[in-house]
Amino acid sequence: MTKTGGWASHLHVEAADLIPVPEGIDPAAAETVLVNGATAWQMLHRSASVRAGGTVVVLGANGGVGSTLVQLARLAGISAIGTASARHHDTVRELGATPVDYRDPDMYEQIRKLAPDGVDAVFDHVGGSGLVQSWRLLRKGGTLVNYGAAAQKNEQGNSALGFVKLFGRLLAWNHLPNGKSALFYNFWAGKRRLASFRARLGEDITQVLRLVADGELKPQIAARIPLSCTAEALALAESRTVLGKVVIVANV
Ligand SMILES: NC(=O)c1ccc[n+]([C@@H]2O[C@H](COP(=O)([O-])OP(=O)(O)OC[C@H]3O[C@@H](n4cnc5c(N)ncnc54)[C@H](OP(=O)(O)O)[C@@H]3O)[C@@H](O)[C@H]2O)c1
């Protein structure tokens, strides 16, 4: 797992950071569920601790994290409602979620119709003005897990200020007497306590890779592009047309 520097044919990492990949898993499939798989697993099972029988909302259910989250939810007996553009609805349904079009101005109303009693968790990486709508979808005891701010991506000005406002808002919501909670998930949180960070990550990724090895979790690979064509890989990843991850593979 690298924060940066992974686009290389060779990399020097500490042995303690290595996690065994079960025999027989395609390397591109393993790569697809490392950051995304650990993120999805930890948000579902550690941050929100959703139980079997619960219902969750996954924004961007065709994305790398989202497509993993909806599958992990299904495998844990949790119902998922997934937002995606209409072209991805068939796949989102196959992965196990009820799709809702995020371009529909009544998207939140559609979700409320599907879950009139509210949901146990909303996983929101979009932020912006829609975040309050995500918060309102929760039932009592539900958790809003925010893990990004895609809506703010192209805004001018100081992006750090946007995050300060976001954290302030999440903090304030936690003090409302309505039994709901809100948090920001950060993959790298807790890295200062390296031993426990490594142990937790190793445990979670091992579970995810086991599901892949058993054929229960299907990593969504949008394309495999050689390292020498990384610019094309980035253009495709940013095109907002793909389903799953664009994987850069070493040149042969
Ligand atoms: N906090 C953390 O520790 C952590 C960890 C992992 C990932 N992340 C963040 O999580 C986000 C998702 O990662 P990913 O790997 O799943 O990305 P991805 O594969 O590119 O998927 C992004 C998903 O979000 C949708 N989307 C993008 N912009 C949107 C917008 N403005 N409004 C509504 N939907 C939008 C996309 O829909 P279309 O395909 O229709 O555009 C797609 O479904 C990224 O922002 C990433 O940085 C955070």
The ligand as a Tripos MOL2 file, in Angstrom:
@<TRIPOS>MOLECULE
LIG
   48    52     1     0     0
SMALL
NO_CHARGES

@<TRIPOS>ATOM
      1 N1        -11.1270    9.3580    2.6560 N.am      1 LIG1
      2 C1        -10.4320    8.2990    2.2370 C.2       1 LIG1
      3 O1         -9.6240    7.7360    2.9700 O.2       1 LIG1
      4 C2        -10.6600    7.7870    0.8530 C.ar      1 LIG1
      5 C3        -10.2470    6.4990    0.4970 C.ar      1 LIG1
      6 C4        -10.4900    6.0640   -0.8100 C.ar      1 LIG1
      7 C5        -11.1140    6.9060   -1.7290 C.ar      1 LIG1
      8 N2        -11.4630    8.1700   -1.3380 N.ar      1 LIG1
      9 C6        -12.1550    9.0950   -2.2590 C.3       1 LIG1
     10 O2        -13.3620    8.4760   -2.6130 O.3       1 LIG1
     11 C7        -13.7690    8.9290   -3.8840 C.3       1 LIG1
     12 C8        -14.1700    7.7250   -4.7350 C.3       1 LIG1
     13 O3        -13.0110    6.9630   -5.0220 O.3       1 LIG1
     14 P1        -13.0760    5.8770   -6.1610 P.3       1 LIG1
     15 O4        -11.7620    5.2290   -6.2340 O.co2     1 LIG1
     16 O5        -14.2850    5.0340   -5.9640 O.co2     1 LIG1
     17 O6        -13.2990    6.8240   -7.4400 O.3       1 LIG1
     18 P2        -13.9290    6.4490   -8.8330 P.3       1 LIG1
     19 O7        -13.7000    5.0100   -9.1390 O.co2     1 LIG1
     20 O8        -13.4570    7.4860   -9.7850 O.co2     1 LIG1
     21 O9        -15.5170    6.6180   -8.5900 O.3       1 LIG1
     22 C9        -16.0660    7.8760   -8.3440 C.3       1 LIG1
     23 C10       -17.5810    7.7280   -8.2670 C.3       1 LIG1
     24 O10       -18.1400    8.9680   -7.8560 O.3       1 LIG1
     25 C11       -19.0630    9.4620   -8.8350 C.3       1 LIG1
     26 N3        -18.8850   10.9230   -8.8680 N.ar      1 LIG1
     27 C12       -17.7540   11.6000   -9.1720 C.ar      1 LIG1
     28 N4        -17.9760   12.9350   -9.0720 N.ar      1 LIG1
     29 C13       -19.2630   13.0740   -8.6840 C.ar      1 LIG1
     30 C14       -20.0950   14.2040   -8.4110 C.ar      1 LIG1
     31 N5        -19.6290   15.4620   -8.5110 N.pl3     1 LIG1
     32 N6        -21.3830   13.9680   -8.0500 N.ar      1 LIG1
     33 C15       -21.8580   12.6910   -7.9360 C.ar      1 LIG1
     34 N7        -21.1180   11.5910   -8.1790 N.ar      1 LIG1
     35 C16       -19.8350   11.7870   -8.5540 C.ar      1 LIG1
     36 C17       -18.6640    8.7680  -10.1120 C.3       1 LIG1
     37 O11       -19.7870    8.6990  -10.9730 O.3       1 LIG1
     38 P3        -19.5550    8.8090  -12.5860 P.3       1 LIG1
     39 O12       -18.7440    7.5960  -12.9440 O.co2     1 LIG1
     40 O13       -20.9170    8.8080  -13.1570 O.co2     1 LIG1
     41 O14       -18.8010   10.0800  -12.7850 O.co2     1 LIG1
     42 C18       -18.2470    7.3880   -9.5840 C.3       1 LIG1
     43 O15       -19.3680    6.6080   -9.3120 O.3       1 LIG1
     44 C19       -12.6050    9.7330   -4.4540 C.3       1 LIG1
     45 O16       -12.9080   11.1010   -4.2870 O.3       1 LIG1
     46 C20       -11.4280    9.3160   -3.5790 C.3       1 LIG1
     47 O17       -10.4740   10.3270   -3.4750 O.3       1 LIG1
     48 C21       -11.2630    8.6190   -0.0800 C.ar      1 LIG1
@<TRIPOS>BOND
     1     1     2 1
     2     2     3 2
     3     2     4 1
     4     4     5 ar
     5     4    48 ar
     6     5     6 ar
     7     6     7 ar
     8     7     8 ar
     9     8     9 1
    10     8    48 ar
    11     9    10 1
    12     9    46 1
    13    10    11 1
    14    11    12 1
    15    11    44 1
    16    12    13 1
    17    13    14 1
    18    14    15 2
    19    14    16 1
    20    14    17 1
    21    17    18 1
    22    18    19 2
    23    18    20 1
    24    18    21 1
    25    21    22 1
    26    22    23 1
    27    23    24 1
    28    23    42 1
    29    24    25 1
    30    25    26 1
    31    25    36 1
    32    26    27 ar
    33    26    35 ar
    34    27    28 ar
    35    28    29 ar
    36    29    30 ar
    37    29    35 ar
    38    30    31 1
    39    30    32 ar
    40    32    33 ar
    41    33    34 ar
    42    34    35 ar
    43    36    37 1
    44    36    42 1
    45    37    38 1
    46    38    39 2
    47    38    40 1
    48    38    41 1
    49    42    43 1
    50    44    45 1
    51    44    46 1
    52    46    47 1
@<TRIPOS>SUBSTRUCTURE
     1 LIG1         1 GROUP 0 **** ****
